[in-house]
Amino acid sequence: MGDPAESINIENVVASTGIGLELDLQTVAMDLEGADYDPEQFPGLVYRTTDPKSAALIFRSGKIVCTGAKSTDAVHEALHIVFDKLRELEIPIEDDPEITVQNIVTSADLGTSLNLNAIAIGLGLENIEYEPEQFPGLVYRLDEPSVVALLFGSGKLVITGGKEPADATAAVEVISDRLSELGLLG
C-alpha cells in the first residue's frame, strides 16, 4: 500500500476578506459584468472567476468570501481579480487587503477498505459520531490538527476545517497511525 498522504487532494479552499466599506450591491451588480445578484434568494452578490475557478460572495458590509478554489494560491489570485474588478468600478480598495483562509477541504485514500463499526468502537465515542442509518461515513473530530475527518468504508477520507494544506497531511498521518495501532488498517 502506498503512502495515504500522497493521495491527498485539495477539493475546496474558502477564504474571507473585507474591503472596509459598505457597498450598494444593486449598483455593483449592474456595473460588474457577470455578477449575479438576487437578494430574494441570497443576500450577497456572486461573482465567478474562471481562471482560477472560484466564486466570490460579496456582501453589502464589504465582506467577501471566496470559495471553490483548489489551492491557497488560487484563492488569493481569485480575490485579487475581484479587488481589481471592484477598483475598475472606482471602489477604493487598499493595495493588499488581508485574506484569511477559513477552511480547506481535502480528500485522501487510505488504500484499503475500513470496518467503520470496529473503528467507532476502537476510537471511543468522545471524538466520533457514527450513525450509518443517517450518514454512511464516520465523523472523527481530531484535536491535533483541529480538523474533522469523514471516514468511509471504501477507505476514502474527507478532511475539513484545515487552515493550511499541512493540516490534511498531519490528519492523514494521525488517522493512519491510530488505525494501525488498533489493528484496523487493512
Rosetta blueprint (number, residue, H / E / L):
1 M L
2 G L
3 D L
4 P H
5 A H
6 E H
7 S H
8 I L
9 N E
10 I E
11 E E
12 N E
13 V E
14 V E
15 A E
16 S E
17 T E
18 G E
19 I L
20 G L
21 L L
22 E L
23 L L
24 D L
25 L H
26 Q H
27 T H
28 V H
29 A H
30 M H
31 D H
32 L L
33 E L
34 G L
35 A L
36 D E
37 Y L
38 D L
39 P L
40 E L
41 Q L
42 F L
43 P L
44 G L
45 L E
46 V E
47 Y E
48 R E
49 T E
50 T E
51 D L
52 P L
53 K E
54 S E
55 A E
56 A E
57 L E
58 I E
59 F L
60 R L
61 S L
62 G L
63 K E
64 I E
65 V E
66 C E
67 T E
68 G E
69 A E
70 K L
71 S L
72 T H
73 D H
74 A H
75 V H
76 H H
77 E H
78 A H
79 L H
80 H H
81 I H
82 V H
83 F H
84 D H
85 K H
86 L H
87 R H
88 E H
89 L L
90 E L
91 I L
92 P L
93 I L
94 E L
95 D L
96 D L
97 P L
98 E L
99 I L
100 T E
101 V E
102 Q E
103 N E
104 I E
105 V E
106 T E
107 S E
108 A E
109 D E
110 L L
111 G L
112 T L
113 S L
114 L L
115 N L
116 L H
117 N H
118 A H
119 I H
120 A H
121 I H
122 G H
123 L H
124 G L
125 L L
126 E L
127 N L
128 I E
129 E E
130 Y L
131 E L
132 P L
133 E L
134 Q L
135 F L
136 P L
137 G L
138 L E
139 V E
140 Y E
141 R E
142 L E
143 D L
144 E L
145 P L
146 S L
147 V E
148 V E
149 A E
150 L E
151 L E
152 F L
153 G L
154 S L
155 G L
156 K E
157 L E
158 V E
159 I E
160 T E
161 G E
162 G E
163 K L
164 E L
165 P H
166 A H
167 D H
168 A H
169 T H
170 A H
171 A H
172 V H
173 E H
174 V H
175 I H
176 S H
177 D H
178 R H
179 L H
180 S H
181 E H
182 L L
183 G L
184 L L
185 L L
186 G L
